[in-house]
C-alpha cells in the first residue's frame, strides 16, 4: 500500500487520531515518492522501514520537489484563470 499510494494525503490517514503512527515496511524504494518526501502533519506520522536505500535518493527528492512546486503553481494559475472568466 505504501509503495503505491500517496499515504500522507488526508484521504488515507486524515481521520485517524493524531497519536496514531503508520509503519510501512518496504524492502525496495516505494513507488510513491510523496510517501517518502511529502511534508505535513500526516507525513510526520508515517514511518517507512526499508533496506536503507532511500537515504541515497537525494537527486530524486530534488526532482520530486521541483515537480511539486510546478504542479502547485500550475494549479494556482488555473484557479486564477477560472475565477477571472466567471
N, CA, C and O atoms as a GROMACS GRO file, in nm:
protein
  344
    1UNK      N    1   0.082  -0.119   0.000
    1UNK     CA    2   0.000   0.000   0.000
    1UNK      C    3   0.087   0.126   0.000
    1UNK      O    4   0.059   0.219  -0.075
    2UNK      N    5   0.192   0.130   0.082
    2UNK     CA    6   0.276   0.248   0.092
    2UNK      C    7   0.362   0.270  -0.031
    2UNK      O    8   0.410   0.381  -0.053
    3UNK      N    9   0.381   0.166  -0.112
    3UNK     CA   10   0.459   0.181  -0.232
    3UNK      C   11   0.378   0.228  -0.350
    3UNK      O   12   0.434   0.268  -0.452
    4UNK      N   13   0.247   0.226  -0.338
    4UNK     CA   14   0.160   0.260  -0.450
    4UNK      C   15   0.080   0.388  -0.426
    4UNK      O   16   0.058   0.465  -0.520
    5UNK      N   17   0.038   0.411  -0.304
    5UNK     CA   18  -0.049   0.525  -0.273
    5UNK      C   19   0.027   0.636  -0.201
    5UNK      O   20   0.125   0.609  -0.131
    6UNK      N   21  -0.017   0.758  -0.218
    6UNK     CA   22   0.042   0.874  -0.150
    6UNK      C   23  -0.014   0.881  -0.008
    6UNK      O   24  -0.111   0.953   0.017
    7UNK      N   25   0.046   0.808   0.082
    7UNK     CA   26  -0.008   0.793   0.216
    7UNK      C   27  -0.024   0.923   0.295
    7UNK      O   28  -0.116   0.931   0.376
    8UNK      N   29   0.061   1.025   0.275
    8UNK     CA   30   0.041   1.148   0.354
    8UNK      C   31  -0.087   1.225   0.322
    8UNK      O   32  -0.125   1.314   0.398
    9UNK      N   33  -0.154   1.192   0.213
    9UNK     CA   34  -0.277   1.263   0.179
    9UNK      C   35  -0.384   1.237   0.284
    9UNK      O   36  -0.393   1.127   0.338
   10UNK      N   37  -0.464   1.337   0.313
   10UNK     CA   38  -0.569   1.328   0.415
   10UNK      C   39  -0.668   1.216   0.387
   10UNK      O   40  -0.727   1.161   0.480
   11UNK      N   41  -0.689   1.183   0.261
   11UNK     CA   42  -0.786   1.078   0.228
   11UNK      C   43  -0.746   0.942   0.285
   11UNK      O   44  -0.832   0.854   0.298
   12UNK      N   45  -0.621   0.921   0.318
   12UNK     CA   46  -0.577   0.792   0.373
   12UNK      C   47  -0.576   0.792   0.525
   12UNK      O   48  -0.631   0.701   0.587
   13UNK      N   49  -0.514   0.893   0.586
   13UNK     CA   50  -0.497   0.889   0.730
   13UNK      C   51  -0.540   1.017   0.800
   13UNK      O   52  -0.510   1.036   0.918
   14UNK      N   53  -0.610   1.103   0.731
   14UNK     CA   54  -0.652   1.229   0.790
   14UNK      C   55  -0.753   1.216   0.902
   14UNK      O   56  -0.758   1.303   0.990
   15UNK      N   57  -0.833   1.111   0.903
   15UNK     CA   58  -0.936   1.094   1.006
   15UNK      C   59  -0.887   1.018   1.129
   15UNK      O   60  -0.958   1.010   1.229
   16UNK      N   61  -0.766   0.964   1.124
   16UNK     CA   62  -0.712   0.893   1.239
   16UNK      C   63  -0.668   0.991   1.346
   16UNK      O   64  -0.630   1.104   1.316
   17UNK      N   65  -0.672   0.946   1.469
   17UNK     CA   66  -0.622   1.026   1.581
   17UNK      C   67  -0.476   1.063   1.554
   17UNK      O   68  -0.401   0.982   1.500
   18UNK      N   69  -0.436   1.184   1.591
   18UNK     CA   70  -0.300   1.231   1.566
   18UNK      C   71  -0.194   1.151   1.641
   18UNK      O   72  -0.076   1.162   1.612
   19UNK      N   73  -0.236   1.071   1.737
   19UNK     CA   74  -0.141   0.987   1.810
   19UNK      C   75  -0.111   0.856   1.737
   19UNK      O   76  -0.024   0.780   1.780
   20UNK      N   77  -0.181   0.830   1.628
   20UNK     CA   78  -0.162   0.707   1.551
   20UNK      C   79  -0.049   0.728   1.450
   20UNK      O   80  -0.050   0.824   1.374
   21UNK      N   81   0.048   0.637   1.451
   21UNK     CA   82   0.154   0.636   1.350
   21UNK      C   83   0.133   0.517   1.258
   21UNK      O   84   0.082   0.413   1.300
   22UNK      N   85   0.173   0.533   1.133
   22UNK     CA   86   0.160   0.427   1.034
   22UNK      C   87   0.300   0.381   0.998
   22UNK      O   88   0.386   0.462   0.963
   23UNK      N   89   0.324   0.250   1.007
   23UNK     CA   90   0.453   0.193   0.971
   23UNK      C   91   0.438   0.122   0.838
   23UNK      O   92   0.350   0.037   0.821
   24UNK      N   93   0.524   0.158   0.742
   24UNK     CA   94   0.525   0.096   0.610
   24UNK      C   95   0.654   0.015   0.600
   24UNK      O   96   0.764   0.069   0.612
   25UNK      N   97   0.640  -0.114   0.579
   25UNK     CA   98   0.757  -0.200   0.565
   25UNK      C   99   0.776  -0.227   0.416
   25UNK      O  100   0.689  -0.283   0.350
   26UNK      N  101   0.892  -0.185   0.365
   26UNK     CA  102   0.918  -0.193   0.222
   26UNK      C  103   1.065  -0.225   0.202
   26UNK      O  104   1.152  -0.151   0.249
   27UNK      N  105   1.094  -0.333   0.133
   27UNK     CA  106   1.233  -0.372   0.111
   27UNK      C  107   1.293  -0.307  -0.014
   27UNK      O  108   1.412  -0.326  -0.042
   28UNK      N  109   1.214  -0.233  -0.087
   28UNK     CA  110   1.262  -0.162  -0.206
   28UNK      C  111   1.206  -0.021  -0.202
   28UNK      O  112   1.113   0.008  -0.127
   29UNK      N  113   1.262   0.067  -0.284
   29UNK     CA  114   1.215   0.205  -0.287
   29UNK      C  115   1.066   0.209  -0.317
   29UNK      O  116   1.023   0.152  -0.417
   30UNK      N  117   0.986   0.277  -0.233
   30UNK     CA  118   0.844   0.290  -0.264
   30UNK      C  119   0.824   0.363  -0.397
   30UNK      O  120   0.897   0.458  -0.428
   31UNK      N  121   0.727   0.319  -0.473
   31UNK     CA  122   0.696   0.386  -0.599
   31UNK      C  123   0.636   0.523  -0.575
   31UNK      O  124   0.649   0.612  -0.660
   32UNK      N  125   0.572   0.542  -0.464
   32UNK     CA  126   0.507   0.668  -0.432
   32UNK      C  127   0.605   0.758  -0.358
   32UNK      O  128   0.624   0.744  -0.237
   33UNK      N  129   0.667   0.849  -0.430
   33UNK     CA  130   0.766   0.938  -0.369
   33UNK      C  131   0.705   1.030  -0.263
   33UNK      O  132   0.776   1.066  -0.168
   34UNK      N  133   0.578   1.072  -0.273
   34UNK     CA  134   0.522   1.152  -0.165
   34UNK      C  135   0.524   1.081  -0.030
   34UNK      O  136   0.536   1.146   0.074
   35UNK      N  137   0.513   0.950  -0.030
   35UNK     CA  138   0.519   0.877   0.095
   35UNK      C  139   0.655   0.900   0.162
   35UNK      O  140   0.664   0.903   0.285
   36UNK      N  141   0.759   0.916   0.083
   36UNK     CA  142   0.892   0.942   0.137
   36UNK      C  143   0.918   1.089   0.163
   36UNK      O  144   0.978   1.124   0.265
   37UNK      N  145   0.874   1.177   0.073
   37UNK     CA  146   0.920   1.315   0.074
   37UNK      C  147   0.818   1.420   0.114
   37UNK      O  148   0.856   1.531   0.152
   38UNK      N  149   0.689   1.388   0.108
   38UNK     CA  150   0.587   1.489   0.135
   38UNK      C  151   0.590   1.528   0.283
   38UNK      O  152   0.597   1.442   0.370
   39UNK      N  153   0.586   1.654   0.310
   39UNK     CA  154   0.583   1.701   0.448
   39UNK      C  155   0.441   1.711   0.499
   39UNK      O  156   0.347   1.663   0.434
   40UNK      N  157   0.425   1.772   0.613
   40UNK     CA  158   0.293   1.794   0.667
   40UNK      C  159   0.262   1.704   0.784
   40UNK      O  160   0.341   1.616   0.820
   41UNK      N  161   0.148   1.728   0.842
   41UNK     CA  162   0.106   1.658   0.963
   41UNK      C  163   0.099   1.507   0.944
   41UNK      O  164   0.149   1.432   1.028
   42UNK      N  165   0.037   1.462   0.836
   42UNK     CA  166   0.024   1.318   0.814
   42UNK      C  167   0.158   1.254   0.782
   42UNK      O  168   0.184   1.140   0.823
   43UNK      N  169   0.243   1.323   0.709
   43UNK     CA  170   0.373   1.266   0.672
   43UNK      C  171   0.459   1.241   0.795
   43UNK      O  172   0.537   1.145   0.797
   44UNK      N  173   0.446   1.324   0.896
   44UNK     CA  174   0.523   1.305   1.019
   44UNK      C  175   0.478   1.179   1.093
   44UNK      O  176   0.550   1.131   1.182
   45UNK      N  177   0.363   1.127   1.059
   45UNK     CA  178   0.309   1.008   1.126
   45UNK      C  179   0.338   0.880   1.051
   45UNK      O  180   0.302   0.772   1.096
   46UNK      N  181   0.404   0.890   0.935
   46UNK     CA  182   0.433   0.773   0.852
   46UNK      C  183   0.581   0.739   0.863
   46UNK      O  184   0.667   0.821   0.831
   47UNK      N  185   0.609   0.619   0.909
   47UNK     CA  186   0.747   0.571   0.924
   47UNK      C  187   0.769   0.463   0.820
   47UNK      O  188   0.702   0.360   0.822
   48UNK      N  189   0.864   0.486   0.730
   48UNK     CA  190   0.895   0.389   0.625
   48UNK      C  191   1.018   0.309   0.666
   48UNK      O  192   1.125   0.365   0.686
   49UNK      N  193   1.000   0.179   0.680
   49UNK     CA  194   1.109   0.087   0.709
   49UNK      C  195   1.152   0.028   0.576
   49UNK      O  196   1.072  -0.035   0.507
   50UNK      N  197   1.278   0.048   0.539
   50UNK     CA  198   1.323  -0.003   0.410
   50UNK      C  199   1.463  -0.062   0.424
   50UNK      O  200   1.512  -0.083   0.535
   51UNK      N  201   1.524  -0.089   0.312
   51UNK     CA  202   1.657  -0.151   0.312
   51UNK      C  203   1.768  -0.048   0.325
   51UNK      O  204   1.886  -0.082   0.310
   52UNK      N  205   1.734   0.078   0.351
   52UNK     CA  206   1.833   0.183   0.367
   52UNK      C  207   1.865   0.259   0.239
   52UNK      O  208   1.939   0.358   0.242
   53UNK      N  209   1.810   0.214   0.127
   53UNK     CA  210   1.843   0.279   0.000
   53UNK      C  211   1.775   0.415  -0.017
   53UNK      O  212   1.819   0.495  -0.100
   54UNK      N  213   1.670   0.443   0.058
   54UNK     CA  214   1.601   0.572   0.042
   54UNK      C  215   1.687   0.690   0.087
   54UNK      O  216   1.664   0.803   0.045
   55UNK      N  217   1.784   0.664   0.171
   55UNK     CA  218   1.874   0.772   0.215
   55UNK      C  219   1.961   0.822   0.101
   55UNK      O  220   2.017   0.931   0.111
   56UNK      N  221   1.973   0.745  -0.007
   56UNK     CA  222   2.056   0.783  -0.122
   56UNK      C  223   1.974   0.845  -0.235
   56UNK      O  224   2.024   0.858  -0.346
   57UNK      N  225   1.851   0.883  -0.208
   57UNK     CA  226   1.763   0.935  -0.313
   57UNK      C  227   1.758   1.088  -0.316
   57UNK      O  228   1.652   1.146  -0.340
   58UNK      N  229   1.870   1.153  -0.293
   58UNK     CA  230   1.871   1.299  -0.289
   58UNK      C  231   1.835   1.360  -0.425
   58UNK      O  232   1.762   1.459  -0.430
   59UNK      N  233   1.885   1.304  -0.535
   59UNK     CA  234   1.850   1.356  -0.668
   59UNK      C  235   1.702   1.340  -0.695
   59UNK      O  236   1.638   1.429  -0.750
   60UNK      N  237   1.646   1.225  -0.657
   60UNK     CA  238   1.504   1.200  -0.675
   60UNK      C  239   1.421   1.296  -0.590
   60UNK      O  240   1.317   1.344  -0.635
   61UNK      N  241   1.467   1.323  -0.469
   61UNK     CA  242   1.395   1.415  -0.381
   61UNK      C  243   1.393   1.555  -0.441
   61UNK      O  244   1.289   1.621  -0.442
   62UNK      N  245   1.507   1.602  -0.492
   62UNK     CA  246   1.512   1.734  -0.555
   62UNK      C  247   1.419   1.741  -0.676
   62UNK      O  248   1.346   1.839  -0.693
   63UNK      N  249   1.422   1.637  -0.759
   63UNK     CA  250   1.335   1.634  -0.877
   63UNK      C  251   1.188   1.633  -0.836
   63UNK      O  252   1.106   1.702  -0.896
   64UNK      N  253   1.154   1.555  -0.734
   64UNK     CA  254   1.016   1.549  -0.685
   64UNK      C  255   0.972   1.685  -0.633
   64UNK      O  256   0.860   1.729  -0.662
   65UNK      N  257   1.058   1.753  -0.556
   65UNK     CA  258   1.024   1.884  -0.502
   65UNK      C  259   1.001   1.986  -0.613
   65UNK      O  260   0.909   2.067  -0.604
   66UNK      N  261   1.084   1.983  -0.716
   66UNK     CA  262   1.066   2.074  -0.830
   66UNK      C  263   0.934   2.046  -0.900
   66UNK      O  264   0.860   2.139  -0.934
   67UNK      N  265   0.903   1.919  -0.921
   67UNK     CA  266   0.777   1.883  -0.986
   67UNK      C  267   0.657   1.927  -0.903
   67UNK      O  268   0.559   1.975  -0.958
   68UNK      N  269   0.665   1.910  -0.770
   68UNK     CA  270   0.554   1.951  -0.683
   68UNK      C  271   0.532   2.102  -0.689
   68UNK      O  272   0.417   2.147  -0.693
   69UNK      N  273   0.638   2.179  -0.691
   69UNK     CA  274   0.626   2.325  -0.700
   69UNK      C  275   0.560   2.364  -0.832
   69UNK      O  276   0.473   2.451  -0.834
   70UNK      N  277   0.601   2.300  -0.940
   70UNK     CA  278   0.542   2.331  -1.071
   70UNK      C  279   0.396   2.291  -1.078
   70UNK      O  280   0.314   2.364  -1.134
   71UNK      N  281   0.361   2.176  -1.021
   71UNK     CA  282   0.221   2.132  -1.021
   71UNK      C  283   0.136   2.230  -0.941
   71UNK      O  284   0.027   2.267  -0.986
   72UNK      N  285   0.183   2.273  -0.825
   72UNK     CA  286   0.108   2.368  -0.743
   72UNK      C  287   0.094   2.501  -0.813
   72UNK      O  288  -0.013   2.562  -0.810
   73UNK      N  289   0.201   2.548  -0.877
   73UNK     CA  290   0.195   2.676  -0.949
   73UNK      C  291   0.096   2.667  -1.065
   73UNK      O  292   0.019   2.761  -1.087
   74UNK      N  293   0.097   2.557  -1.138
   74UNK     CA  294   0.004   2.539  -1.249
   74UNK      C  295  -0.140   2.534  -1.198
   74UNK      O  296  -0.230   2.593  -1.258
   75UNK      N  297  -0.162   2.465  -1.087
   75UNK     CA  298  -0.295   2.456  -1.028
   75UNK      C  299  -0.345   2.594  -0.984
   75UNK      O  300  -0.460   2.629  -1.006
   76UNK      N  301  -0.258   2.671  -0.920
   76UNK     CA  302  -0.296   2.805  -0.876
   76UNK      C  303  -0.326   2.895  -0.995
   76UNK      O  304  -0.421   2.973  -0.991
   77UNK      N  305  -0.247   2.884  -1.102
   77UNK     CA  306  -0.271   2.965  -1.221
   77UNK      C  307  -0.404   2.927  -1.284
   77UNK      O  308  -0.479   3.014  -1.327
   78UNK      N  309  -0.434   2.797  -1.291
   78UNK     CA  310  -0.562   2.752  -1.348
   78UNK      C  311  -0.678   2.806  -1.266
   78UNK      O  312  -0.779   2.848  -1.322
   79UNK      N  313  -0.665   2.806  -1.133
   79UNK     CA  314  -0.770   2.857  -1.046
   79UNK      C  315  -0.791   3.005  -1.069
   79UNK      O  316  -0.906   3.051  -1.077
   80UNK      N  317  -0.683   3.081  -1.080
   80UNK     CA  318  -0.695   3.224  -1.106
   80UNK      C  319  -0.763   3.251  -1.240
   80UNK      O  320  -0.850   3.338  -1.249
   81UNK      N  321  -0.724   3.178  -1.343
   81UNK     CA  322  -0.785   3.198  -1.474
   81UNK      C  323  -0.933   3.162  -1.473
   81UNK      O  324  -1.013   3.228  -1.539
   82UNK      N  325  -0.970   3.057  -1.400
   82UNK     CA  326  -1.109   3.016  -1.392
   82UNK      C  327  -1.193   3.124  -1.323
   82UNK      O  328  -1.304   3.153  -1.366
   83UNK      N  329  -1.141   3.181  -1.217
   83UNK     CA  330  -1.214   3.286  -1.144
   83UNK      C  331  -1.227   3.414  -1.226
   83UNK      O  332  -1.326   3.485  -1.212
   84UNK      N  333  -1.131   3.443  -1.309
   84UNK     CA  334  -1.138   3.563  -1.394
   84UNK      C  335  -1.244   3.549  -1.502
   84UNK      O  336  -1.305   3.648  -1.543
   85UNK      N  337  -1.266   3.426  -1.549
   85UNK     CA  338  -1.363   3.404  -1.656
   85UNK      C  339  -1.505   3.408  -1.606
   85UNK      O  340  -1.598   3.426  -1.685
   86UNK      N  341  -1.525   3.392  -1.477
   86UNK     CA  342  -1.660   3.385  -1.422
   86UNK      C  343  -1.724   3.520  -1.418
   86UNK      O  344  -1.838   3.532  -1.375
   0.00000   0.00000   0.00000
